[in-house]
Amino acid sequence: MKKSFDDLVELASYLRSPEGCPWDREQSLDSVTPYIIEEAYEVVQAIELKDKDEIIEELGDLFFQVIFASQMASEDREFDINEVIDRLHNKLVRRHPHVFGDEKAKNAEEAIKTWHRQKLKEKSRKRRLLEIPRTMPSLLRAHRVGEKASQVGFDWKSAEEVLPKVKEELSELEAEIKNNNKPGIEKEFGDLIFSLVNLGRHLKLDLEKTAHRGIDGFINRFSKVEDKAEELGKELSGLTIEEMDELWDLVKSEED
């Protein structure tokens, strides 16, 4: 028998009741925050793996976190799931005047500009960069900051124009490293990362996915180096850096 949205809401209520789960009863909005973040990441991973069953599973887990958090808030008489749904519905209609109103959008670019313009009208303050959560992954936050600055024209016109900025920041980092200036190194390293993120944005890269691919590539190659060392009857930790470099180059040449 298929379950409905109301069944899930009722389930969340029961889990929080005296007859429900002791662990669920002890939770608060603050305590479930890590689980909400974790479930969101698991959805992304399932999508990247293109695993349909896993996507269904993880979307369900994330969906329940919304219902469960709303249930806790309703017990404190702050808000309930119906208010969450109503506000979401009204916002989606309001921010799509090109769908539900008289405005027109010829393409996705025009549609997103309309969305942001409408969003800005709704905000009491116009400091758009302060709206970006500091708790976001740093690469994604940097990407969003660049995007929002771009909406008012504060941006480079192309990736080619960003490259000199990347080189400038790298040069400044090198100078601070040479001076052994720890605060300066930290600042310039951050500036370099931010300029690289902007370069990636102009290159239309998915920064999180690109970074993970780089990490995965290193892990895969390093594992093969370990295999090569094992074939030689040696522990990787017992090799010199020169010997490890030789194995690394060998593995790399086999990939080409």
Protein Blocks (a to p, Z undefined) as FASTA:
>chain_A
ZZdfklmmmmmmmmmmmklcfklmmpcfklmmmmmmmmmmmmmmmmmnopaklmmmmmmm
mmmmmmmmmmmmmmnomacfklmmmmmmmmmmmmmmmlmmmbdcfbfklmmmmmmmmmmm
mpmbfcfklmpcfkbcfklmmmmmmmmmmmnopacfbfklmmmmmmmmmmmmmmmmmnop
aklmmmmmmmmmmmmmmmmmmnopafklmmmmmmmmmmmmmmmmmmmmmmnopafklpcf
klmmmmmmmmmmmmZZ
